[in-house]
Amino acid sequence: MAIVVETGLGRHRARRATDSLRSQFRHAAGICTITGSFAFLFALVIGLIR
């Protein structure tokens, strides 16, 4: 007779890794958006000055 106990740790770790990856992607997308906005505004200002 055997008793099998499933703790679900494997699934929890996989979910945590996915959430972490998604969070990093959102962070990177935000940085790219901000950087792109500054680059666009800088180019606009340079265009208006000259």
Biopython code that builds the backbone (N, CA, C, O; Angstrom):
import numpy as np
from Bio.PDB.StructureBuilder import StructureBuilder

atoms = [
    (1, "MET", "N", (0.851, -1.184, 0.000)),
    (1, "MET", "CA", (0.000, 0.000, 0.000)),
    (1, "MET", "C", (0.897, 1.248, 0.000)),
    (1, "MET", "O", (1.860, 1.332, 0.762)),
    (2, "ALA", "N", (0.565, 2.205, -0.861)),
    (2, "ALA", "CA", (1.373, 3.422, -0.962)),
    (2, "ALA", "C", (0.470, 4.645, -0.911)),
    (2, "ALA", "O", (-0.648, 4.636, -1.427)),
    (3, "ILE", "N", (0.968, 5.677, -0.291)),
    (3, "ILE", "CA", (0.237, 6.943, -0.229)),
    (3, "ILE", "C", (1.014, 7.958, -1.059)),
    (3, "ILE", "O", (2.198, 8.200, -0.822)),
    (4, "VAL", "N", (0.337, 8.539, -2.020)),
    (4, "VAL", "CA", (0.977, 9.519, -2.897)),
    (4, "VAL", "C", (0.464, 10.899, -2.523)),
    (4, "VAL", "O", (-0.744, 11.131, -2.483)),
    (5, "VAL", "N", (1.379, 11.806, -2.250)),
    (5, "VAL", "CA", (1.010, 13.170, -1.889)),
    (5, "VAL", "C", (1.606, 14.102, -2.922)),
    (5, "VAL", "O", (2.820, 14.122, -3.125)),
    (6, "GLU", "N", (0.760, 14.870, -3.571)),
    (6, "GLU", "CA", (1.242, 15.844, -4.563)),
    (6, "GLU", "C", (1.171, 17.224, -3.949)),
    (6, "GLU", "O", (0.107, 17.681, -3.530)),
    (7, "THR", "N", (2.313, 17.883, -3.900)),
    (7, "THR", "CA", (2.354, 19.205, -3.287)),
    (7, "THR", "C", (2.101, 20.309, -4.297)),
    (7, "THR", "O", (1.702, 21.410, -3.916)),
    (8, "GLY", "N", (2.326, 20.038, -5.578)),
    (8, "GLY", "CA", (2.116, 21.053, -6.603)),
    (8, "GLY", "C", (3.261, 22.048, -6.696)),
    (8, "GLY", "O", (3.095, 23.113, -7.291)),
    (9, "LEU", "N", (4.424, 21.732, -6.125)),
    (9, "LEU", "CA", (5.555, 22.663, -6.158)),
    (9, "LEU", "C", (6.075, 22.867, -7.577)),
    (9, "LEU", "O", (6.449, 23.980, -7.947)),
    (10, "GLY", "N", (6.101, 21.808, -8.365)),
    (10, "GLY", "CA", (6.594, 21.924, -9.743)),
    (10, "GLY", "C", (5.764, 22.903, -10.549)),
    (10, "GLY", "O", (6.300, 23.724, -11.293)),
    (11, "ARG", "N", (4.462, 22.810, -10.397)),
    (11, "ARG", "CA", (3.581, 23.726, -11.139)),
    (11, "ARG", "C", (3.757, 25.162, -10.646)),
    (11, "ARG", "O", (3.754, 26.106, -11.438)),
    (12, "HIS", "N", (3.909, 25.313, -9.348)),
    (12, "HIS", "CA", (4.055, 26.661, -8.786)),
    (12, "HIS", "C", (5.333, 27.317, -9.280)),
    (12, "HIS", "O", (5.341, 28.504, -9.604)),
    (13, "ARG", "N", (6.418, 26.543, -9.340)),
    (13, "ARG", "CA", (7.676, 27.090, -9.844)),
    (13, "ARG", "C", (7.558, 27.498, -11.301)),
    (13, "ARG", "O", (8.068, 28.546, -11.695)),
    (14, "ALA", "N", (6.893, 26.683, -12.100)),
    (14, "ALA", "CA", (6.717, 27.007, -13.528)),
    (14, "ALA", "C", (5.888, 28.279, -13.679)),
    (14, "ALA", "O", (6.195, 29.135, -14.509)),
    (15, "ARG", "N", (4.850, 28.393, -12.885)),
    (15, "ARG", "CA", (4.007, 29.591, -12.966)),
    (15, "ARG", "C", (4.795, 30.830, -12.544)),
    (15, "ARG", "O", (4.674, 31.891, -13.157)),
    (16, "ARG", "N", (5.607, 30.686, -11.487)),
    (16, "ARG", "CA", (6.402, 31.812, -11.004)),
    (16, "ARG", "C", (7.411, 32.249, -12.069)),
    (16, "ARG", "O", (7.622, 33.446, -12.263)),
    (17, "ALA", "N", (8.031, 31.295, -12.756)),
    (17, "ALA", "CA", (8.993, 31.626, -13.813)),
    (17, "ALA", "C", (8.294, 32.351, -14.951)),
    (17, "ALA", "O", (8.839, 33.307, -15.502)),
    (18, "THR", "N", (7.090, 31.908, -15.309)),
    (18, "THR", "CA", (6.335, 32.555, -16.384)),
    (18, "THR", "C", (5.956, 33.978, -15.994)),
    (18, "THR", "O", (6.083, 34.899, -16.801)),
    (19, "ASP", "N", (5.492, 34.163, -14.760)),
    (19, "ASP", "CA", (5.128, 35.501, -14.290)),
    (19, "ASP", "C", (6.348, 36.423, -14.261)),
    (19, "ASP", "O", (6.255, 37.600, -14.609)),
    (20, "SER", "N", (7.492, 35.875, -13.844)),
    (20, "SER", "CA", (8.707, 36.673, -13.795)),
    (20, "SER", "C", (9.118, 37.105, -15.195)),
    (20, "SER", "O", (9.514, 38.252, -15.408)),
    (21, "LEU", "N", (9.022, 36.179, -16.154)),
    (21, "LEU", "CA", (9.376, 36.502, -17.536)),
    (21, "LEU", "C", (8.434, 37.559, -18.101)),
    (21, "LEU", "O", (8.863, 38.488, -18.784)),
    (22, "ARG", "N", (7.156, 37.405, -17.808)),
    (22, "ARG", "CA", (6.168, 38.375, -18.279)),
    (22, "ARG", "C", (6.426, 39.748, -17.660)),
    (22, "ARG", "O", (6.310, 40.769, -18.338)),
    (23, "SER", "N", (6.773, 39.772, -16.388)),
    (23, "SER", "CA", (7.070, 41.033, -15.709)),
    (23, "SER", "C", (8.304, 41.703, -16.310)),
    (23, "SER", "O", (8.324, 42.918, -16.506)),
    (24, "GLN", "N", (9.336, 40.903, -16.601)),
    (24, "GLN", "CA", (10.540, 41.464, -17.214)),
    (24, "GLN", "C", (10.236, 42.014, -18.598)),
    (24, "GLN", "O", (10.775, 43.049, -18.989)),
    (25, "PHE", "N", (9.371, 41.323, -19.346)),
    (25, "PHE", "CA", (9.015, 41.793, -20.686)),
    (25, "PHE", "C", (8.267, 43.118, -20.612)),
    (25, "PHE", "O", (8.525, 44.027, -21.400)),
    (26, "ARG", "N", (7.339, 43.225, -19.662)),
    (26, "ARG", "CA", (6.614, 44.490, -19.485)),
    (26, "ARG", "C", (7.566, 45.622, -19.113)),
    (26, "ARG", "O", (7.435, 46.740, -19.611)),
    (27, "HIS", "N", (8.514, 45.328, -18.245)),
    (27, "HIS", "CA", (9.495, 46.331, -17.818)),
    (27, "HIS", "C", (10.332, 46.788, -19.011)),
    (27, "HIS", "O", (10.551, 47.985, -19.201)),
    (28, "ALA", "N", (10.797, 45.831, -19.811)),
    (28, "ALA", "CA", (11.609, 46.166, -20.987)),
    (28, "ALA", "C", (10.790, 46.957, -22.003)),
    (28, "ALA", "O", (11.303, 47.893, -22.616)),
    (29, "ALA", "N", (9.527, 46.589, -22.186)),
    (29, "ALA", "CA", (8.671, 47.306, -23.129)),
    (29, "ALA", "C", (8.456, 48.745, -22.657)),
    (29, "ALA", "O", (8.423, 49.669, -23.470)),
    (30, "GLY", "N", (8.312, 48.932, -21.359)),
    (30, "GLY", "CA", (8.149, 50.282, -20.814)),
    (30, "GLY", "C", (9.386, 51.129, -21.023)),
    (30, "GLY", "O", (9.292, 52.302, -21.385)),
    (31, "ILE", "N", (10.551, 50.532, -20.795)),
    (31, "ILE", "CA", (11.803, 51.267, -21.000)),
    (31, "ILE", "C", (11.955, 51.644, -22.473)),
    (31, "ILE", "O", (12.347, 52.767, -22.789)),
    (32, "CYS", "N", (11.645, 50.709, -23.374)),
    (32, "CYS", "CA", (11.746, 50.998, -24.813)),
    (32, "CYS", "C", (10.783, 52.112, -25.216)),
    (32, "CYS", "O", (11.131, 52.971, -26.026)),
    (33, "THR", "N", (9.583, 52.100, -24.657)),
    (33, "THR", "CA", (8.599, 53.132, -24.980)),
    (33, "THR", "C", (9.079, 54.503, -24.521)),
    (33, "THR", "O", (8.982, 55.480, -25.264)),
    (34, "ILE", "N", (9.594, 54.576, -23.305)),
    (34, "ILE", "CA", (10.076, 55.853, -22.768)),
    (34, "ILE", "C", (11.275, 56.351, -23.569)),
    (34, "ILE", "O", (11.357, 57.531, -23.910)),
    (35, "THR", "N", (12.208, 55.439, -23.867)),
    (35, "THR", "CA", (13.391, 55.819, -24.642)),
    (35, "THR", "C", (12.998, 56.300, -26.035)),
    (35, "THR", "O", (13.529, 57.295, -26.528)),
    (36, "GLY", "N", (12.073, 55.596, -26.659)),
    (36, "GLY", "CA", (11.603, 56.005, -27.989)),
    (36, "GLY", "C", (10.933, 57.370, -27.949)),
    (36, "GLY", "O", (11.114, 58.182, -28.857)),
    (37, "SER", "N", (10.171, 57.620, -26.913)),
    (37, "SER", "CA", (9.495, 58.909, -26.788)),
    (37, "SER", "C", (10.499, 60.046, -26.641)),
    (37, "SER", "O", (10.356, 61.093, -27.272)),
    (38, "PHE", "N", (11.517, 59.835, -25.805)),
    (38, "PHE", "CA", (12.546, 60.864, -25.645)),
    (38, "PHE", "C", (13.310, 61.093, -26.932)),
    (38, "PHE", "O", (13.622, 62.232, -27.278)),
    (39, "ALA", "N", (13.616, 60.012, -27.650)),
    (39, "ALA", "CA", (14.346, 60.145, -28.916)),
    (39, "ALA", "C", (13.500, 60.927, -29.928)),
    (39, "ALA", "O", (14.022, 61.775, -30.652)),
    (40, "PHE", "N", (12.204, 60.642, -29.975)),
    (40, "PHE", "CA", (11.316, 61.348, -30.893)),
    (40, "PHE", "C", (11.232, 62.836, -30.533)),
    (40, "PHE", "O", (11.323, 63.695, -31.410)),
    (41, "LEU", "N", (11.061, 63.131, -29.257)),
    (41, "LEU", "CA", (10.980, 64.527, -28.832)),
    (41, "LEU", "C", (12.289, 65.264, -29.093)),
    (41, "LEU", "O", (12.278, 66.428, -29.494)),
    (42, "PHE", "N", (13.416, 64.591, -28.868)),
    (42, "PHE", "CA", (14.712, 65.199, -29.121)),
    (42, "PHE", "C", (14.862, 65.527, -30.613)),
    (42, "PHE", "O", (15.308, 66.615, -30.976)),
    (43, "ALA", "N", (14.484, 64.576, -31.467)),
    (43, "ALA", "CA", (14.564, 64.805, -32.914)),
    (43, "ALA", "C", (13.621, 65.936, -33.324)),
    (43, "ALA", "O", (13.946, 66.725, -34.212)),
    (44, "LEU", "N", (12.471, 66.016, -32.691)),
    (44, "LEU", "CA", (11.503, 67.084, -32.999)),
    (44, "LEU", "C", (12.069, 68.445, -32.601)),
    (44, "LEU", "O", (11.954, 69.411, -33.355)),
    (45, "VAL", "N", (12.676, 68.522, -31.425)),
    (45, "VAL", "CA", (13.251, 69.780, -30.958)),
    (45, "VAL", "C", (14.412, 70.193, -31.865)),
    (45, "VAL", "O", (14.520, 71.362, -32.234)),
    (46, "ILE", "N", (15.271, 69.253, -32.225)),
    (46, "ILE", "CA", (16.397, 69.559, -33.116)),
    (46, "ILE", "C", (15.869, 70.049, -34.460)),
    (46, "ILE", "O", (16.424, 70.977, -35.048)),
    (47, "GLY", "N", (14.816, 69.436, -34.937)),
    (47, "GLY", "CA", (14.215, 69.858, -36.215)),
    (47, "GLY", "C", (13.633, 71.259, -36.129)),
    (47, "GLY", "O", (13.703, 72.014, -37.099)),
    (48, "LEU", "N", (13.061, 71.619, -34.990)),
    (48, "LEU", "CA", (12.453, 72.949, -34.844)),
    (48, "LEU", "C", (13.523, 74.026, -34.684)),
    (48, "LEU", "O", (13.343, 75.155, -35.139)),
    (49, "ILE", "N", (14.644, 73.677, -34.033)),
    (49, "ILE", "CA", (15.712, 74.661, -33.816)),
    (49, "ILE", "C", (16.393, 75.012, -35.132)),
    (49, "ILE", "O", (16.658, 76.185, -35.394)),
    (50, "ARG", "N", (16.677, 74.019, -35.959)),
    (50, "ARG", "CA", (17.412, 74.283, -37.201)),
    (50, "ARG", "C", (16.540, 74.790, -38.278)),
    (50, "ARG", "O", (17.015, 75.058, -39.382)),
]
sb = StructureBuilder()
sb.init_structure("model")
sb.init_model(0)
sb.init_chain("A")
sb.init_seg("    ")
for serial, (resi, resn, name, xyz) in enumerate(atoms, 1):
    if name == "N":
        sb.init_residue(resn, " ", resi, " ")
    sb.init_atom(name, np.array(xyz, "f"), 0.0, 1.0, " ", f" {name:<3s}", serial, name[0])
structure = sb.get_structure()
